[in-house]
Amino acid sequence: MASKRVARLNEQLKRELSELIRTQVRDPRVGVVTVTAVEMASDLGSARVFVRIIGDEAEFKETLAGLEAAAPFLRGLLGRILHIRRIPELRFREDRSMEHARRIEQLLSEVDVPEEETVEVDAETPPESSE
């Protein structure tokens, strides 16, 4: 039962954080951020927030620093919205799932897949009936 609760809280945190980052965070370092997932610890004391950020490595580091600085502010806002006893400590991380998917796709495209043998059907021969 606890795992269902944690999964529900993960989804709720993901929705709420996406909205709060978009509307409430005024730090100029924080640009366009997409919250892709939240993984809360089983004791509900901390949560890893996975984000995707458009831009180069320097912009990513700057945005991540802005999010880390805004984490206490976001926790305060979450405390007013969520009805849980303890708001988890937020730790922002880069979501690398797209990079992993591209790598797997690249490896699969490099694999030599043999072509299936095609069976030629004579157009004049009718198919056999199974009477």
C-alpha positions as CSV (number, residue, x, y, z in Angstrom):
1,M,0.0,0.0,0.0
2,A,2.9,2.4,0.7
3,S,4.2,2.0,-2.8
4,K,0.9,3.2,-4.3
5,R,0.9,6.2,-2.0
6,V,4.5,7.1,-3.0
7,A,3.6,6.7,-6.7
8,R,0.6,9.0,-6.2
9,L,2.7,11.6,-4.4
10,N,5.4,11.4,-7.1
11,E,2.8,12.2,-9.7
12,Q,1.2,15.0,-7.6
13,L,4.6,16.5,-6.9
14,K,5.5,16.4,-10.6
15,R,2.3,18.3,-11.6
16,E,2.6,20.8,-8.8
17,L,6.3,21.5,-9.3
18,S,5.9,21.9,-13.0
19,E,3.2,24.6,-12.4
20,L,5.1,26.3,-9.6
21,I,8.4,26.5,-11.5
22,R,6.6,27.9,-14.5
23,T,4.5,30.5,-12.7
24,Q,6.2,31.3,-9.3
25,V,10.0,31.0,-9.8
26,R,11.4,34.4,-10.8
27,D,15.1,33.6,-10.8
28,P,16.5,34.8,-14.1
29,R,18.8,31.7,-14.2
30,V,15.8,29.4,-14.5
31,G,14.6,29.2,-18.1
32,V,12.3,26.7,-19.7
33,V,12.2,23.6,-17.5
34,T,10.2,20.5,-18.0
35,V,9.7,18.2,-14.9
36,T,9.8,14.7,-16.3
37,A,9.7,12.6,-13.1
38,V,9.8,12.7,-9.4
39,E,11.2,9.9,-7.3
40,M,10.4,10.3,-3.6
41,A,12.3,8.3,-1.0
42,S,10.3,5.7,0.9
43,D,10.6,7.7,4.1
44,L,9.2,10.7,2.2
45,G,12.1,12.9,3.4
46,S,13.6,13.7,0.1
47,A,12.7,13.7,-3.6
48,R,14.8,13.6,-6.7
49,V,13.2,15.8,-9.3
50,F,14.2,15.0,-12.9
51,V,14.2,17.9,-15.3
52,R,14.8,18.5,-19.0
53,I,16.3,21.8,-19.9
54,I,16.7,23.1,-23.4
55,G,20.1,24.6,-24.1
56,D,23.8,23.9,-23.9
57,E,25.8,22.6,-20.9
58,A,26.4,26.1,-19.5
59,E,22.7,27.0,-19.6
60,F,21.9,23.7,-18.0
61,K,24.3,24.2,-15.1
62,E,23.0,27.8,-14.6
63,T,19.4,26.6,-14.6
64,L,20.1,23.8,-12.3
65,A,21.8,26.2,-9.9
66,G,18.8,28.4,-10.0
67,L,16.5,25.5,-9.3
68,E,18.6,24.4,-6.3
69,A,18.5,28.0,-5.0
70,A,14.7,28.0,-5.4
71,A,14.2,24.6,-3.7
72,P,13.4,26.1,-0.2
73,F,10.9,28.5,-1.8
74,L,9.3,25.7,-3.7
75,R,9.1,23.5,-0.5
76,G,7.3,26.4,1.2
77,L,4.8,26.7,-1.6
78,L,4.3,22.9,-1.7
79,G,3.6,23.0,2.1
80,R,0.6,25.3,1.5
81,I,-0.7,23.2,-1.4
82,L,-0.2,19.6,-0.3
83,H,-1.8,18.0,2.7
84,I,1.1,15.9,4.0
85,R,2.9,16.1,7.3
86,R,6.4,16.5,5.9
87,I,7.4,18.2,2.6
88,P,10.4,16.4,1.1
89,E,13.7,18.0,0.5
90,L,14.0,18.7,-3.3
91,R,17.1,17.6,-5.2
92,F,17.1,18.5,-8.9
93,R,18.7,16.1,-11.4
94,E,19.1,16.0,-15.2
95,D,16.8,13.6,-17.0
96,R,19.0,11.5,-19.3
97,S,16.3,9.1,-20.6
98,M,16.3,10.7,-24.0
99,E,20.1,10.3,-24.3
100,H,19.7,6.6,-23.3
101,A,16.9,6.1,-25.9
102,R,19.0,7.7,-28.7
103,R,22.0,5.5,-27.8
104,I,19.8,2.3,-27.8
105,E,18.3,3.4,-31.1
106,Q,21.8,4.0,-32.6
107,L,23.0,0.6,-31.4
108,L,19.9,-1.1,-32.9
109,S,20.4,0.6,-36.2
110,E,24.0,-0.6,-36.3
111,V,22.9,-4.2,-35.9
112,D,22.9,-6.1,-39.2
113,V,19.3,-7.4,-39.6
114,P,19.0,-10.1,-42.3
115,E,16.2,-9.4,-44.7
116,E,13.3,-11.8,-44.7
117,E,13.0,-14.1,-47.6
118,T,10.1,-13.1,-49.8
119,V,7.9,-15.8,-51.2
120,E,6.9,-15.1,-54.8
121,V,3.3,-15.9,-55.6
122,D,2.4,-16.9,-59.1
123,A,-0.5,-14.6,-60.2
124,E,-2.0,-17.2,-62.5
125,T,-2.2,-20.1,-60.0
126,P,-5.3,-19.9,-57.8
127,P,-4.8,-20.5,-54.1
128,E,-5.5,-24.1,-53.0
129,S,-8.8,-24.6,-51.3
130,S,-9.1,-26.7,-48.2
131,E,-12.3,-28.6,-48.9
